[in-house]
């Protein structure tokens, strides 16, 4: 059974009400599926109904973090 636990809410830069949510989801694709981290973007601040979301398997988190760091360094932010 799919269970979601909100881990963190971050204000979305350059918006009035937008947020980024980071959540842990157990069995996101049905019984027996492995947990994922969900990154959601909500422009109106609704943490339960994001406009966009990405599910990242825990096995890929380190590679995603590394790619984000590379993007930040490459584009000087």
C-alpha contacts under 8 A as a table, 3 or more apart, distances in Angstrom:
res1	aa1	res2	aa2	distance
1	X	26	X	7.51
1	X	27	X	6.11
1	X	30	X	6.46
1	X	31	X	5.90
2	X	25	X	6.73
2	X	26	X	5.47
2	X	27	X	4.94
2	X	28	X	5.34
2	X	29	X	7.58
2	X	30	X	6.75
2	X	31	X	7.79
3	X	25	X	5.58
3	X	26	X	5.14
3	X	27	X	7.06
3	X	28	X	7.63
4	X	23	X	6.58
4	X	24	X	5.72
4	X	25	X	4.46
4	X	26	X	6.51
5	X	23	X	5.49
5	X	24	X	5.20
5	X	25	X	6.46
6	X	9	X	7.87
6	X	21	X	7.28
6	X	22	X	6.27
6	X	23	X	4.32
6	X	24	X	6.51
7	X	21	X	7.62
7	X	22	X	5.51
7	X	23	X	5.03
7	X	24	X	6.89
8	X	21	X	5.82
8	X	22	X	5.18
8	X	23	X	6.98
9	X	19	X	6.53
9	X	20	X	5.73
9	X	21	X	4.58
9	X	22	X	6.46
9	X	47	X	7.93
10	X	19	X	5.53
10	X	20	X	5.01
10	X	21	X	6.35
11	X	17	X	7.64
11	X	18	X	6.18
11	X	19	X	4.51
11	X	20	X	6.23
12	X	15	X	6.08
12	X	17	X	7.59
12	X	18	X	4.89
12	X	19	X	4.50
12	X	20	X	5.81
12	X	41	X	7.89
12	X	43	X	7.91
13	X	18	X	7.63
15	X	18	X	5.41
15	X	43	X	7.25
17	X	43	X	6.27
17	X	44	X	5.18
17	X	45	X	5.16
18	X	41	X	7.31
18	X	42	X	5.41
18	X	43	X	4.00
18	X	44	X	5.20
18	X	45	X	4.82
19	X	41	X	5.93
19	X	42	X	5.35
19	X	43	X	6.48
19	X	44	X	7.62
19	X	45	X	5.35
19	X	46	X	7.82
19	X	47	X	7.38
20	X	39	X	6.91
20	X	40	X	5.55
20	X	41	X	4.72
20	X	42	X	6.50
21	X	38	X	7.76
21	X	39	X	5.65
21	X	40	X	4.96
21	X	41	X	6.52
21	X	47	X	6.52
22	X	37	X	6.89
22	X	38	X	5.74
22	X	39	X	4.83
22	X	40	X	6.57
23	X	37	X	5.65
23	X	38	X	5.05
23	X	39	X	6.61
24	X	35	X	7.11
24	X	36	X	6.02
24	X	37	X	4.75
24	X	38	X	6.20
25	X	28	X	5.79
25	X	35	X	5.47
25	X	36	X	5.45
25	X	37	X	6.26
25	X	38	X	6.91
26	X	33	X	7.78
26	X	34	X	6.84
26	X	35	X	4.46
26	X	36	X	6.88
27	X	30	X	5.33
27	X	31	X	5.72
27	X	32	X	6.10
27	X	33	X	4.71
27	X	34	X	5.66
27	X	35	X	5.48
28	X	33	X	6.52
28	X	34	X	7.36
28	X	35	X	6.46
28	X	36	X	7.14
29	X	33	X	5.76
30	X	33	X	5.79
34	X	57	X	7.62
35	X	57	X	6.75
35	X	58	X	7.23
36	X	55	X	5.87
36	X	56	X	5.34
36	X	57	X	4.51
36	X	58	X	5.74
37	X	55	X	5.66
37	X	56	X	5.17
37	X	57	X	6.38
37	X	58	X	6.67
38	X	53	X	6.60
38	X	54	X	5.60
38	X	55	X	4.47
38	X	56	X	6.26
39	X	53	X	5.41
39	X	54	X	5.29
39	X	55	X	6.55
39	X	56	X	7.95
40	X	47	X	7.80
40	X	50	X	5.42
40	X	51	X	7.35
40	X	52	X	5.69
40	X	53	X	4.18
40	X	54	X	6.59
41	X	50	X	5.24
41	X	51	X	5.79
41	X	52	X	5.23
41	X	53	X	6.24
42	X	45	X	5.31
42	X	46	X	5.86
42	X	47	X	6.57
42	X	49	X	7.09
42	X	50	X	4.37
42	X	51	X	5.11
42	X	52	X	6.98
43	X	46	X	7.69
43	X	50	X	7.71
43	X	51	X	6.89
46	X	49	X	5.54
46	X	50	X	6.45
47	X	50	X	6.14
50	X	53	X	6.53
56	X	60	X	6.55
56	X	61	X	6.73
57	X	60	X	5.50
57	X	61	X	6.79
58	X	61	X	5.29
59	X	62	X	7.54
60	X	63	X	5.49
60	X	64	X	6.27
61	X	64	X	5.11
61	X	65	X	6.11
62	X	65	X	5.12
62	X	66	X	6.16
63	X	66	X	5.07
63	X	67	X	6.17
64	X	67	X	5.08
64	X	68	X	6.19
65	X	68	X	5.12
65	X	69	X	6.23
66	X	69	X	5.10
66	X	70	X	6.21
67	X	70	X	5.03
67	X	71	X	6.20
68	X	71	X	5.09
68	X	72	X	6.21
69	X	72	X	5.09
69	X	73	X	6.22
70	X	73	X	5.15
70	X	74	X	5.94
71	X	74	X	5.14
71	X	75	X	6.08
72	X	75	X	5.53
72	X	76	X	5.90
72	X	77	X	5.19
73	X	76	X	5.12
73	X	77	X	6.57
